[in-house]
Amino acid sequence: MVPLQLPNPSDPRALRIAELLLADPSDRRPLTQICKVAGAGKRTVERLFQEDVGMTFGKWRQQLRLMQAMRLLAEGAKVTHAALESGYSTPSAFISMFRKSLGTTPARFFGTAPHGK
């Protein structure tokens, strides 16, 4: 199971990116565009995330989106709403990632799947 915590980078450039995405997990801009905000290149940011938080930027962003979606689902949101609000292009993409990360579907995880399915 994936630990549901999200370390923040300490480098100011990487932290600016983290704060931008924490404020809006649904931001789907590619890292190259987001890097302009931080004043650092893509490779630098990728290296900073790996060094500061022990995971790639992509993995960090996925963890952020998963945590956002889980918060929304726990509050009673439908899977479609949680997926789109967390930056996934489709509910099926979100469900696939959820299953890979947590070993089950969101409905089963939150106990909302119909019995017998």
C-alpha positions as CSV (number, residue, x, y, z in Angstrom):
1,M,0.0,0.0,0.0
2,V,1.2,3.5,-0.8
3,P,1.8,5.7,2.3
4,L,-0.5,8.6,2.0
5,Q,1.9,11.4,2.9
6,L,3.4,14.0,0.6
7,P,6.7,15.5,1.6
8,N,7.4,19.0,0.3
9,P,10.7,19.9,-1.3
10,S,13.0,22.3,0.6
11,D,14.6,24.0,-2.4
12,P,12.7,27.3,-3.1
13,R,12.3,26.6,-6.8
14,A,10.8,23.2,-6.2
15,L,8.7,24.4,-3.3
16,R,7.1,27.1,-5.6
17,I,6.0,24.3,-7.9
18,A,4.8,22.2,-5.0
19,E,2.8,25.1,-3.6
20,L,1.3,25.9,-7.0
21,L,0.1,22.4,-7.4
22,L,-1.1,22.0,-3.8
23,A,-3.3,25.1,-4.4
24,D,-4.7,23.5,-7.6
25,P,-4.1,19.7,-7.9
26,S,-6.2,19.7,-11.1
27,D,-3.6,21.8,-12.9
28,R,-2.7,19.7,-15.9
29,R,0.0,21.9,-17.4
30,P,3.2,19.9,-18.3
31,L,6.2,20.3,-16.0
32,T,8.0,22.4,-18.7
33,Q,5.3,25.1,-18.4
34,I,5.2,25.0,-14.6
35,C,9.0,25.3,-14.4
36,K,8.7,28.8,-15.9
37,V,7.0,29.9,-12.6
38,A,9.9,28.5,-10.6
39,G,12.6,30.0,-12.7
40,A,14.3,26.6,-13.2
41,G,14.6,24.1,-16.0
42,K,12.7,20.8,-16.1
43,R,15.8,18.7,-15.5
44,T,16.7,20.8,-12.5
45,V,13.3,20.5,-11.0
46,E,13.2,16.8,-11.6
47,R,16.6,16.5,-9.8
48,L,15.4,18.7,-6.9
49,F,12.3,16.6,-6.3
50,Q,14.3,13.4,-6.4
51,E,16.9,14.8,-3.9
52,D,14.5,16.7,-1.6
53,V,11.5,14.3,-1.4
54,G,13.0,11.0,-2.6
55,M,10.6,10.6,-5.5
56,T,10.3,11.8,-9.0
57,F,8.2,14.8,-9.8
58,G,5.8,12.6,-11.7
59,K,5.4,10.3,-8.7
60,W,5.0,13.3,-6.3
61,R,2.3,14.8,-8.6
62,Q,0.5,11.5,-8.8
63,Q,0.6,11.2,-5.0
64,L,-0.8,14.7,-4.7
65,R,-3.7,13.9,-7.1
66,L,-4.4,10.6,-5.3
67,M,-4.6,12.4,-1.9
68,Q,-6.9,15.1,-3.4
69,A,-9.2,12.5,-4.9
70,M,-9.3,10.5,-1.7
71,R,-10.2,13.6,0.3
72,L,-13.0,14.4,-2.1
73,L,-14.3,10.8,-2.1
74,A,-14.2,10.6,1.7
75,E,-16.4,13.8,1.7
76,G,-18.9,11.9,-0.5
77,A,-18.0,13.1,-4.0
78,K,-18.7,10.9,-6.9
79,V,-15.7,9.2,-8.6
80,T,-16.2,11.3,-11.8
81,H,-16.1,14.5,-9.8
82,A,-13.1,13.4,-7.7
83,A,-11.2,12.3,-10.8
84,L,-11.7,15.5,-12.7
85,E,-11.1,17.8,-9.7
86,S,-7.8,15.9,-9.1
87,G,-6.4,16.4,-12.6
88,Y,-7.3,13.2,-14.3
89,S,-8.6,13.5,-17.9
90,T,-11.1,10.6,-17.4
91,P,-12.6,8.7,-14.5
92,S,-11.2,5.5,-16.0
93,A,-7.7,6.9,-15.9
94,F,-8.2,7.8,-12.3
95,I,-9.7,4.3,-11.4
96,S,-6.8,2.6,-13.1
97,M,-4.2,4.7,-11.2
98,F,-6.1,4.2,-7.9
99,R,-6.1,0.4,-8.4
100,K,-2.4,0.3,-9.3
101,S,-1.6,2.4,-6.2
102,L,-3.9,0.9,-3.6
103,G,-4.8,-2.5,-5.0
104,T,-8.6,-1.9,-5.2
105,T,-11.1,0.4,-6.8
106,P,-12.3,3.6,-5.1
107,A,-15.7,2.2,-4.6
108,R,-14.4,-0.9,-2.7
109,F,-11.8,1.2,-0.8
110,F,-14.6,3.5,0.5
111,G,-17.1,0.7,0.9
112,T,-19.5,2.0,-1.6
113,A,-19.3,-0.8,-4.1
114,P,-22.6,-2.8,-4.4
115,H,-22.4,-6.1,-2.6
116,G,-21.6,-9.1,-4.7
117,K,-19.5,-7.2,-7.1
